[in-house]
Amino acid sequence: MYYRLNVFPVQVPPLKERPGDVPLLVRFFVQKYAGRMGKPIRMIPTETMTKLTAYEWPGNVRELQNVIERAVILSNDVLTIDTDFQTTKPTASEQLEATVTSELVSLEEAERRHIERILKQTNWLIEGTRGAARILGVHPNTLRSRLQRLGLKRPEAD
């Protein structure tokens, strides 16, 4: 099948690079789902269309399709989208800032917490296919030396 499709490659840019296509796709999906569900959607408000066009659609057309299907299910006559629908995606620096400002810790403390979390998930199994060393991508002896350096010890069983 791949070799049949590979005769002439077609490059389609992501939806975020084609904001002019969003209104066409919205109308198409509204018509499709309204017809399928027997719901008469008579109007798509300009404000709704503006929000949909402004969004970057990281999930591409499939995400838009799912948002419209949900909106059709929840709407009567006038298409409305959820109020929690995000029209702007946080940038990587905003995401990092939210993570960092929630709690500032040293690199050593972050390492300690991460290793401890993995060890709890593996029930303190260090070696083997399900061991913490494999998950962390280090040699078991390296993990043991880090545990010693960080002062991490297996908790005593009650």
PyMOL commands that set and color helices and strands:
alter all, ss='L'
color gray80, all
select helices_A, chain A and resi 2-5+15-17+21-37+46-54+60-74+92-102+107-121+132-136+140-150
alter helices_A, ss='H'
color red, helices_A
deselect
rebuild
show_as cartoon
